[in-house]
Amino acid sequence: METISFRIEYIIWQNEANSYTICEVSNQELGDFVAVGYLPFVNVGDKLSATGSWEIHIEHGEQFKIESYKKAKMELEEDIFLFLSSGAIKGIGESTAKKIMDAFGKDSLSVIRENPLKLAKIKGISEKKAIEIHDDYIRQQGISDIVIFFNKYDISASYAYKVYKEYGDEAIEKIKENPYILCRDIEGVGFKTADKIASKIGMYHNCRQRISAGVEYVLSVGVSNGHTFMPKDILILQVMEFLGVDECQVQDALVEMTVSGDVRLNKEGENINIYLPAYYIAENGVAAYLSHMSEEKFKVKQNELFEDIAQVEKEMKMDFAPMQKEAIEKAVRNSLLIITGGPGTGKTTIIRAIIALMKRKKLKVALGAPTGRAAKRMTQLCNMDAKTIHRLLEMDASSMEGKWVFQRNDTNPLSADVIIIDEMSMVDILLMYHLLKAVKKGARLIMVGDADQLPSVGAGQVLKDMLQSNVIKSVRLNEIFRQAEQSMIVVNAHKINKGQMPEIIGRHSDFFMLTRPNVKQGVEEILQLCTKRLPEYLRGSDPLTEIQILSPVKRGEAGVEELNKLLQSKINPPSKEKREITRFFYTIREGDKIMQTRNNYEIDWERNDGSKGGGIYNGDIGFVEKLHMQEGYADIIFDGEKLVKYPFDLLKDIELAYAMTVHKSQGSEFDAVILPLYPMHSMLQSKHLLYTAVTRAKKLVVLVGRQDILYNMVNNQREDERRSGLSSRIEKAFRI
């Protein structure tokens, strides 16, 4: 690393979203060269003292990559004029800059900063415009100060704008007073970063701010593991261990946080459970909305209903089974209904029948699913447009800044008379709360899903809790239909769900196992299957999109991370024609299959038809179309249609997706699924994980590995126990 002083001569390109900047600069000794880095509110004429390193760009040659910088004070009139005439300050162009310089010379910036009303003496500048010029200049200086402040703590300049938007001119004072507000308010800044700042500015390790932040951090870790709350005694022990403080200090902090509303308490018998506010509100809200909706009943004439069902059977050219008819009847009679069942039990047929029947009644129907992949599949199966729940609720990406903002809510509900949501096992407690808020009075909500799938990635176990409450109308489908009985995938999925070993009858079946006790041999077999054998066997299936490895684990020889590296080298090897970039210990290359790993509500996308929207979500699959190395972003196509200009500094939020975990595959279907079975943590050796993996396949399941691991998974009946209070809340709400 070296430090160089230079002046910015020309800004070649700047990303408005994250301030990644490419600029031509000049240094007396080095001459002119290109510098790149995250430089919010730098302008032509600025003099910087920058620390960084030289690198060779594949297309543009040598350039200086800036890691941190400081702005030098502008003293020469030439520099001040360059800055003012660059358009950096709103309201000042070249002619106005000349007038200001003629009037105030080298004092121009101090006038703008300290006595802006003096500008109003210049022809063409009103008092209002003078104040606007002052405000914009001060805002820029404020962000520059934050960048310099962050540089001391190795925090990227790309966070400066977020911090300024959140706290304004008081940002540095607020951070110095309590640096832990960063990990609560600023997306991407974690507890460890805030803790490092706190330590460097001399805050005690047992100060109240640190303990309160530690409580929130431990609760948030619980949320990331699926829990909506933590028992008080467990929370206290974990905070003590994490922070190295004593019990009394944590108890005192909890009292203060309860009074301030930073945490919420709920008593269940002798137990006290602690929630982060959003999850407490969501659980209570879901229970209350479900209770209110259940009170709505619809008067239906029996004869008319039977006639309608008969007419739909005729249109669909099929005879519904008794349980299917029961589900359709309940959908017509009730405002709330859960339809659950495994593969081959006719859930999609029921959805199509309900759509047809409701349309006969001139009712407006809306279809939704938790992910883009699930919504796309629902659209294809039902021959009707289905949207993600986020899109259904019209998430406002422009004003979110990391927070959930939906245009559809209790004051502006959805116009649909019937809302059908598929893949309900994937819906977490927060999303369920916002969905229910947007259902208008008198509408029907029909929830379809497989209760035996793994629970949602987000906190809670909404579908399971609703069923366990035993107060919401539901139909459980358990009959496998004749066509589905011909598939060993369907037959074996149901066997696994019952705790029985799957039937493996040979390689000519759609479900077989390659016993490879040695993991290295197994991995080599998987590579052969993906790159040669299955593409030939499944002619017409795209190997990149329709053949998917689902590993139970992330790490290890047969884990997602290692398999992705190997598959990338085989399927999309390095090439002179393909650009690539290495970030966060892995390489992303043009043509790679990738997955988003966290919700990003702010990022924009555009479809081929010109329609635009915002939001890419955890689990969304995409392909890297092009890397713009000089500009610092990638063109990534998500869901086969959404083009995102993806900034390089966000690459930490994507990973290769030639292989993915079983958890991440929920809501998806693939022609072929390959499942490696090798030793793993006992928590992952469960029939629910195996069942979920098998039910992702449409045409073929190939198990590769050890028979004893398969046996252990089938016989492990333990469920992924999550701490959730929703079931008991629903029961109480329905009793009131």
Secondary structure, DSSP 8 states (H G I E B T S, - for coil): -EEEEEEEEEEEEE-TTT-EEEEEEEETTTEEEEEEEE-TT--TT-EEEEEEEEEEETTTEEEEEEEEEEEE---SHHHHHHHHHTT-STT--HHHHHHHHHHHGGGHHHHHHH-GGGGGGSTT--HHHHHHHHHHHHHHHHHHHHHHHHHTTT--GGGHHHHHHHHGGGHHHHHHH-TTHHHHHSTT--HHHHHHHHHHTT--TT-HHHHHHHHHHHHHHHHHTT-S-EEHHHHHHHHHHHHT--HHHHHHHHHHHHHHTSSEEEEETTEEEEE-HHHHHHHHHHHHHHHHHHT-B----HHHHHHHHHHHHHHHT----HHHHHHHHHHHHBSEEEEEE-TTS-HHHHHHHHHHHHHHTT--EEEEESSHHHHHHHHHHHTS-EEEHHHHTTB-SSS-TTS--BSSSSSS----SEEEE--GGG--HHHHHHHHHTS-TT-EEEEEE-TTS---SSS--HHHHHHHHT-S-EEEE----HHHHT-HHHHHHHHHHTT-------TTSSEEEEE--SHHHHHHHHHHIIIIIHHHHSTTS-HHHHEEEEES-SSSTTSHHHHHHHHHHHHS---TTS-EEEETTEEEETT-EEEE-S-EEEEEEE-TTS-EEEEE-TT-EEEEEEEETTTTEEEEEETTTEEEEEEGGGGGGEEE-SEEETGGGTT--EEEEEEEE----GGG--HHHHHHHHTTEEEEEEEEE-HHHHHHHHH----------HHHHHHHHHH-
